[in-house]
Amino acid sequence: MSKENKIQLFQKQSVRTYWDEEKELWYFSLIDVIAILTEQKDYQGARNYWKVLKHRLVKEGNETVTNCNRLKMLAQDGKMRMTDVADTEQLLRLIQSIPSPKAEPFKLWLAKVGYERIEETEDPELAFDRAMETYLKKGYSKEWINQRLKSIEVRKELTDEWQERGMKQGLEYAILTNELTKAWAGKNVKEYKKHKGLKKENLRDNMSNLELVLNMLAEASTTEISKEKRPKGLEENKDIARKGGNAAKKARLEIEKQTGKPIVTAKKANRLLDKPNNKGIEE
């Protein structure tokens, strides 16, 4: 497991973090976050606060605390020492248990997000409207955004088909996505993300228009072939995913032959958006 230790800013104060490349998760030092939110004057004060809070949450049966990890991080004395850490989901859950004015903005944000998800369950169109608004704020062009939203629709049709074939959401979806991506792009999802220098960022959000189009072609082809062949079991579904990906690979190779340029780019969103005419993602 490769790792990357960093110091990141949290409300303009430093927090030790750890990147788990295998799980693709950021871990945050709980002591550092608690010190900031509760305005502790020193490390020992934050440590004592966490000890009391942890004990209370364990008594309440809070599984978030039970599932917290311990990792070695650089301590104040310059040595690597074990400390409690939490991933993003665990951290947000624990913040809700901290009575602090500094924690209040996070609690309000979590309540707002929860309310929005309930609204989207009742009216799914709201999710697309909010996605459009979010992408516009990030500087994407409307043309790229429309393409991206279409890709979400195509992906949903594919996962519905996988569900129909008895595939399980999570690991099996990930395995099939890897097969499909490897077939058309020559890289599985992890390799593709590494090629672009991505960590938690969404791969599709960092694709050019052509990358998105070919990925959609691979997914749409897989959906149609699957409907026709009605595969059973993971191995047969993997074969169908490769066939769908290969259909898009043929298109990729032909375009690259005609243009003399590779379609699978190493550029991330911030580079793709960096265009003089501010049109957003490059063609």
N, C-alpha and C positions, 0 to 999 in steps of 0.2 A: 504494500500500500504506500504510494507516494504521498507526501504531505507538504504543506506550505504554511508556515507560521507567519502571521503578519500582525501589525498593530493597525487597527482601523479606528476612525472617529465615530463616536456615538454621542450626539448632542455636544459636539466640539470637544469631547474628552476621549482619551484613548482606551480602547478595549482590545485585549489579546484575542486573536482568532486563529482558527486552524481549518485548512481546506482538505477534506477527504476526497481524493480524486476518484477512488473506487466507488464510493456511495454518492459522489457529487453533492456533498453537503458542506456548508460552513458551520463550524462550531464556535461558540462565543464563551469567553470566560464569565461565569456567573458572578463571581466575586467583583469583577470590574464593572459589570452592568449594575449590580446592586449598589456598589459604592457611588455610582453616578446618580441613580434614581433616588437613593435615600440620603444623598449628600453626606456620606460618612467622611470624617476628617482623615482617617488612615485605613490601611489595609486590614488591621486587626478588627476595627469596628465593623467593616463590611463583612469580614469572615464570621464574626459573632452574630451579626444580623442574619446571615444566610443559614447559620447553624440552627438558630431558633425557628426561622421560617421553614426550613427543611423538616425539622422535627414536627412542627404543627401540620404541614401538608401531608406527611407520611401518616400521621394519626387520622387525618381526614380521608385517607385512602386515595390520595392524589397519585395517579400512575405516572404523571409527568416527572415527578421527582424520582420515583423508582427507576425510571428508564434513562435518567441522566447518565452521561458518560464521564469518565475521568481521563484526562490526557496530560501529558507533560507539556508545560509552557514555561517561557522564560520568566522567572520571578524577579522581585526587586533586588535580590542579592546577586543577580547575574547568573544564577544556576537554573537548570531545567527541573521543575518540580511538578508533581501531580496536582491537578486542580479540577474542580467540577466544571463541566462545560454543558452547553445545551445547543441543539440545533435551532433553526429559526422558529419552527412550530412550537417547540418546547419553551423557548424563550418568551414568545408572545403569551403563552398560557401562564407562565410564572409571573409575568408582569401584571397580569390581572389580579394577582394575590398580594401585590405590594401597594399599601396605602400611601401614596406619595403624589404631590402635585405634578412632579415631573413624569410620573407614569400615566397621568390622566389623559394626555393627548393620544397615547397608544390605545387606551381603553375606549376612548370615543371613536377612534379610527376603526377598531375591531368591531364595535357595535354597528358602525355605519356599513362596513363591509358585509357583516352578517345580514343586516337588513336588505342590502342590495341583492345578496344571493337569494334571499327568500322571494324578493320581487321578480328576479330572473326566472325562478322556478315557475312562478305563475304566468309570466310573460317573457319567454325566451328571447324575443326580439330586443328587449332591453339590453341583453348581454352584448349584442352586436353594436348597438348604439354606444354603449360605454367603451367597447373596444375601439370603435372608430375615434371617439374623443381622446382616448389614451394615446393612440398612435399619432394623431394629429399633434398632440402636445409634445411628443418626442421628435417631431420634425419630419415624419414620413409624408410622402406625397399621397394625394387622394387616390391616384392610379395604383400605387403600390398597395395601399390599404385595401382597396377593393379586391385586389388579387389575393391578399393575405386572408381576408374574410372568406373568399371563395374557397381557399385552401382548407379552412376550418370546416366548411360544409362537406368538402370532398373527404376529409379525414373522418368525419362523423359517419359518413356513409360506409366507409371501409370498416371502422370499428363495429358498426351495427352488423355488418356482414360477418365479421370475425365472431361476434357474439352468437350469431345465428349458427355458426359452424361449431359452437361449443368451446371456443377459445376463452381463456380467463383473462380478465383485465389485470394489468400489472405486468408480471414477468413474461407471460406468453405474448401479450401485445408487443412488449419491448423486443422479444426475440424475433417476431415477425417483421417488425419495423426495421430491425437491423438487417435482416435478409433482403428486404426490399430496397433499403438505402444503399447497401453494399453493391447490389446488382446494378443500379442505375448510376451511382456516383463513384463507385470504386472504393468507397470508404464506408465502414459502419458508422453508426451515430456518434459513438465516442471518438473515433478517429476523425470524423468530420468536424466535430466540435473542437478537437485539439488543433486541427488544421486552421481553424478560424481564431484560435486562442480564447475559446469560450469556457466558462465554468458553469454557473447556474443559469446563464442567459439562454433563452429559447433559441434553438437552432434555426427554425423557420423565420424568426424575427430578424435573423442576420443573413438571410438569403437574398440574392439579387432577384429581379423579376424572372430571369431565365431559370435560375435554380428553383424558384417556387413553381414555375410552370412545369418543369420536368418532374419535380417531386409529386405534383398533382397528377401528372400523366401516369406516373408509376403507381400511385395509390388508386386512381380511377381504373386503370387497367387491371390491377389486382382484384378490385371489387367485381368487375365484370367477368373475369375469368373464373373467380370463385363461385359466382352465381351460376355459371354454366357447368363447372366441373363438380361442384358440391363436395369439396374435400372433407375427409374425416381425420381427426387427430392432428397433432402438432406437425409431424413430419410432412404430411400431405399439404397442409396449409403453408409450410415453409417453402415447398416446391412452387406453389401458386404465387407466393410473394416474390420469389426469384423471377418467375416468368413475367409478372407485372413490371418488376423493376427492369428486366431486360428489354421490354418494349420501349421504356423511356431511355435506356442506354443507347439504343439504335438511333433515336432522335438526337441525343447528346453528341454522339460521335459524328453524325452527319453535319450538325451545326458547327461543331469545332473544325471539321474538315473545310467547310465553306468560309468560315471566318478566320481560321488560323489562331483562334484564341481559346484557352480553356474556360469552361463554364463554371466548374467548381472552384470558386474563388476563396482566397484566404482572408478576404476583407470582412471585417465585422460591421455591424450596423453604423457605428460612429464614423467609419471610413466611407461606407456606402452612402451615407447622408451628406458627406462633405463634398458638395457640388456647388460650383459658382452660381448656377441658376436656381439653387435651392429647390430643385425638383424632387429630391429624395433619392430613393434607391435607384442605382444605376441600371441601365438596360442590360 
